[in-house]
């Protein structure tokens, strides 16, 4: 079961970036990984597999998951 993090909590964590989501997925922050798993509509296991294959770049993970 996927538990989604409130967008407001992720945006609050990225306030220093003008409220934009980070361009690299921080695998050490459960709120961030939950957010990105929800954004990509995948399980966290699938997200971690993608990150292990292509790194933490949001763009690279997006391309990987689109295959």
C-alpha positions as CSV (number, residue, x, y, z in Angstrom):
1,X,0.0,0.0,0.0
2,X,1.3,3.4,-0.9
3,X,1.0,6.1,1.7
4,X,1.1,9.6,0.2
5,X,2.9,12.5,1.9
6,X,1.1,15.8,1.8
7,X,2.4,18.0,-0.9
8,X,2.6,20.8,1.6
9,X,5.2,18.9,3.7
10,X,7.4,18.2,0.7
11,X,7.1,21.8,-0.5
12,X,7.9,23.1,3.0
13,X,11.0,20.9,3.0
14,X,12.1,22.6,-0.3
15,X,11.2,26.2,0.6
16,X,14.8,27.2,0.0
17,X,14.2,26.3,-3.7
18,X,11.3,28.6,-4.1
19,X,8.7,25.9,-3.3
20,X,9.7,23.7,-6.2
21,X,10.3,20.0,-5.8
22,X,13.9,19.1,-5.8
23,X,15.6,17.8,-8.9
24,X,17.3,14.9,-7.1
25,X,15.3,12.4,-5.0
26,X,16.7,12.3,-1.4
27,X,16.4,8.6,-0.5
28,X,17.1,9.3,3.1
29,X,13.9,11.3,3.6
30,X,10.8,9.1,3.8
31,X,8.5,12.0,3.0
32,X,10.4,12.7,-0.2
33,X,10.4,9.1,-1.4
34,X,6.7,8.8,-0.5
35,X,6.0,11.9,-2.5
36,X,7.9,10.8,-5.6
37,X,6.5,7.3,-5.5
38,X,3.0,8.9,-5.5
39,X,4.0,11.3,-8.3
40,X,5.3,8.4,-10.5
41,X,2.4,6.2,-9.4
42,X,4.8,3.4,-8.4
43,X,5.6,1.5,-5.2
44,X,8.5,2.7,-3.1
45,X,10.3,-0.5,-3.9
46,X,9.9,0.2,-7.6
47,X,11.2,3.8,-7.0
48,X,14.2,2.5,-5.2
49,X,14.9,0.0,-8.0
50,X,14.8,2.9,-10.5
51,X,17.1,5.1,-8.4
52,X,19.5,2.1,-8.0
53,X,19.6,1.8,-11.8
54,X,19.9,5.4,-13.0
55,X,20.6,7.5,-9.9
56,X,18.5,10.0,-8.0
57,X,17.9,12.5,-10.8
58,X,14.1,13.1,-11.1
59,X,14.4,13.3,-14.9
60,X,16.4,10.0,-15.1
61,X,14.0,8.2,-12.9
62,X,11.1,9.5,-14.9
63,X,12.7,8.2,-18.2
64,X,13.5,4.8,-16.6
65,X,9.9,4.3,-15.3
66,X,8.4,5.3,-18.7
67,X,10.1,2.2,-20.3
